[in-house]
Amino acid sequence: MRKGLKYSALSGVVLLLAVSPLFAQKVTTTFDKANDFTRYKRYAIGKNYLLTHQTADIQANIHKVLADSLNRQLQAKGFILDQDHPDFTIKFEAGAVDKADAGGQPDMLYGVPVGPAFGVVGIEGIPPAVWTYALAKLRLTVTDVGTGQTVWTGLASEKMDPQKDLNNIDQKIDSVMAKTLKSFPPGSKSK
């Protein structure tokens, strides 16, 4: 194998690993450090917001799965759903935006084609690969009923494969919900 071709093939593999879609979750939380979260026992679900490009019945199912998961996670932490006399309200905002990435992908069977006809943005000689995904986001907002102030916010984002992940949406949402609520309430691992 020629030295230049070997270099192009190695560079293509490195480029592929660097730009291949990673499906890791990213979660950030903020909270009011002056708030006493230990006094919270009962919660109510606030007005939720869901934005998707799905049909109405699939969107309704996603909304139900989100609400059920939220309730399961909070009740597992010892909180009691009480819409009439809550200590705090919690709401979710969720949605997804279609995205696409492109990168070089060498042909594993025939090797990397050489020549300007195959040179596309990036390293010459490596054909492009294009894939689509959805960037899904979930924001949970906790509001103190007594003060009306937001006291905790969790934001999760994750790249998802719409075709694959809609088939196991319950597990995917439970995973994202659990990781988002992991630090709620602040100062304790579990309630």
C-alpha positions, 0 to 999 in steps of 0.5 A, a space after each residue: 500500500 502506498 504511503 499516501 494511501 495508508 495515511 488517507 485511510 488512517 486519517 479517514 478512520 480517525 475522522 470517522 471516529 471523531 464525527 460519528 454520532 454519539 448518543 450520550 445524554 447531557 444533563 445540567 441542573 440549577 437550584 436555589 441554594 437558599 431553599 429548604 427542599 426537605 420540606 417538600 412532600 407533595 407535588 402537583 403536575 403543572 402545565 406541560 409542553 411537548 413539541 414534536 413532528 409526530 402525528 397527533 396519536 404518537 405525540 399523545 403517547 409520548 406525552 403520556 409516557 413522559 407524564 407517567 415516567 415523571 410520576 414514577 420517578 418522583 414517587 420512587 423518591 417518596 413524593 406524593 402526587 397531590 394536585 389539590 395541596 402540593 408543596 411544589 409543582 413540577 412541569 416538563 417541556 420536551 421536544 426534538 429537532 431534526 439534525 444531520 451530520 456528515 463525515 468521511 467513511 472509508 469503504 471497508 470492502 474495497 478500501 478508500 477511493 483515490 482521486 479528486 472525484 471522491 474528494 469532498 469537504 475534508 480529506 481528499 479521497 474519502 467519500 462522505 457519509 450523512 446520517 440524521 438524528 433528532 436532538 431531543 431535549 427535556 426541561 423539568 422545572 420545580 416551582 415552590 407553591 408558597 413563593 411561586 418561585 422556580 427553585 430547581 431546573 433540570 435540562 437534559 439533551 441527547 442525540 436520538 435515532 428517531 426510527 430506533 428510539 420510537 420503538 422503545 420510547 418508554 425505556 428511553 424516556 425513563 432513562 432520560 427522566 431518571 438521569 435528569 431527576 438524579 439530583 432532585 432534591 438537591 443535597 440527597 441521593 434519594 428521598 
